[in-house]
Amino acid sequence: RDPRHAYELVAARAAADAGLPTPGVWGDELVEVDGREGIVFDRVDGATMHQHVSEHPNEAEAAGRAMAEIQARIHACEPPDLTDLRAVLAISIATANALDTPRKDAATDALFSLASGRALCHNDIHPLNLLLTSDGWVIIDWEAACRGNRLAGHARTWLVLSSFWPDSKADPESAVAKTWKSFQTAYIQTYRDLLPTPIAELRQWQTVV
């Protein structure tokens, strides 16, 4: 069996048990269908946040605030037994083909100079991992979840958003660019309003991530 699947089951259950807006998990074991492993979740119907904002650009700011609010709720949790985020990032740095050895060493040194933390970090929050249901926004995909410094999770989302819509960067005055810029601004400001965000430390985590 693939250990990543068993790990996602543990992480997803921890999130659901914490009362977060995420699909419930059925059973304590993986299932197998036609030779493929899987996790049985509650069924969730709804458009992704990306699709929703694309179709309703006037709701971009509200969606950005909602994503920040969910991330803040996640970061307020302390899961009992998940992989340490710094260990995951250390492996990512060591296996990053785009980095030469001095840069890998510098990034690793910077990583372990930062506080670890015990917050639940989804570690892949972006508009394709949120679904709009009749009960509100639901977050999915817990495969990359870890326990660590919440600023690392926030830094990852910030950086993903910065590179999520490359076409809009080519024409920053386009309607699409303005829509997602308002989304990102609302997300960043709302997270900052909800949780203390030391900018210098956040910048360090952005460099590492």
N, C-alpha and C positions, 0 to 999 in steps of 0.2 A: 504493500500500500504506500501511497505517496504521503510522506509526513506532513506536507503542506496542507493537505485536505483535513487531516485530523487536527492540525493547529488552527485552521480557520473555524472548524466546528467549536473548539474551545473558546476562541476569541469572540465569535458571534454569540455564543451562549452567554459569555460574560457581559457583553453589551446589552443583550436582551434582559438579563437578570438585573442589570443596573437601572432598568426602566427607561432606557434610551429609545428614541423612535426608530426602531429597526425591526425587521421581520423576526418573529419568534422561531425557535429551533425545535423541531420535533425529534425526540429520541436522543440517546446519548452515544449512538454509534453511527458511523458512515453506512450508507446503503450502497448496493451495487446493482446496476441495471445494465444489461447487455455488456457486461465486462467493464463498465465505467463506474468509478466511485462518485458518490454525491452526498450532499447534505439536504435534508428535507426541511424547507422553510415554510412559514406561512406564505400564501400567495399574496403578492402585492401588485396591483394594477395601477398604472399611472405613467405620465410622460416624465422624461428626465428633466432636471432643472435646465439643462442646456436647450432642450427642445422647447420648453415652456418659455424661456426668455427669448429665444429666437422668434417664436410665434407671437409673443406679447412683450415687445421691448419696453413698453411703458411700465412693466413690472420688474425691470432689472434691479432697481435699488432694493425693492422689497425682498427679492430673491437673494440678493447679496447679504442683506441683514439676516435672513433666515439661515443661510449657510453658516454665518458667524455664530449665531445663537446656538445652533446644533453643535458646532465644534466646541464652543465654550462649555456646553453641557457634558460633552464627551471628556473634555480635559478636567472636569471637576471630579471625575471618577478615578478610583485607584484599584485596578484589577489585581486579583490575588496572585496570579501566576501566568505572566506572559513574558516573552523574550525581551531583554533589555535593548532599547532602541540604539544605544551606542554600539553594541555588538553588531547589530544589523548594518549600521552605517559604516563601521570599520571594514566589514566584508565588502560592502559596495565600493568603498574607496580602493581597497586592495585589488579588486577585479575590474576597475574602471580602465578600459583600454585607452581612453583619451588622455589619461594622465601619465606623465613620466614618473620615475621613482622619487625624485626630489619633491615633486608636487604631492604625490601620495603620502610621503613622510610628513610633509608640512600639514596636510589636511588631517592626517591621523593625530598628530600632536595637538592641533587645534581642537579636534573632537574631544580628546580626553582631558583637555583643560577646562571644558565646560561641565557644569553640574548635570548629573544624570537625571534625577527626578523620578517620580512614581506615578505620573498621570497616565491615564489611558490615552493612547494616540492611535487614531484610525490609520494615519500615515498615508492616506490616499484620498483625501477629501477634495472633490472638485465637482463641477456641475453634471458630470455623467454618472456620478455615484449617489445622486439624490433623486428620488421619485416623488412626484406630487400625487397624493392619494386623496380620497374623500375625507380622510382624517388629518391631512396636512402632509408635511414633508417627512420622508422616510429615507434613512441612509442605509446603503447596502455595501457588500464587498469588504469583508473584514480580514482578508488573507494577509495583508501587510501590517495588521495591528500589532502594537508593541506597548511596552511600558517605559516611560522615560520623561524627559523634559518637554513640557507642552509647547515651548517655544520652537522646538524642532518640528513638531507637527504643523504649527502655524507657519513656519518658514517654508515648509514644503508646499503647502497650499498656495501661499503668496507667489512662490516661484513658478508653480504649475500654471497659475492664472496668467502670469506674465508671458508665458510662451504658448498659451492655449489656442490663441487665435492669430496665427502669424499673418494671415491675409489682412487683418485690420491694421497691423503695424505699417504695412505698405501705404496705406491711405488713412492716417489717423483722424482725418476729418470726415470719414465716411460714417453713415448711420450705424453700421455694425460696430465700428471702432468705438463710437461714442456710447453705444449701448453697453458694451462689455467693460468699458472704462468706468462707467457709472456703477456697474455691478461690482467691480473690483474695489472701487473707492468705498462703497457702502459696506462691503465685507470687512475691509481693513479697519475702518473707523468703528464699526460695531464691535468687532472683537476687542479693539483697544478700549472701548467704553465698558465692556463687560469684565475684562480681566487685565490686570496690570501688565504692560508690555514694555519692558526696558529695551529701548531702541538699540543701544550698543550691543546688548547680549543677543537680540534678535538678528542683528547684522552678522554676528559671529556664526550663529546657526545657519543663516542663509549661505554663508561662504562654505560651510561644511557640507550642507545638503546639496 
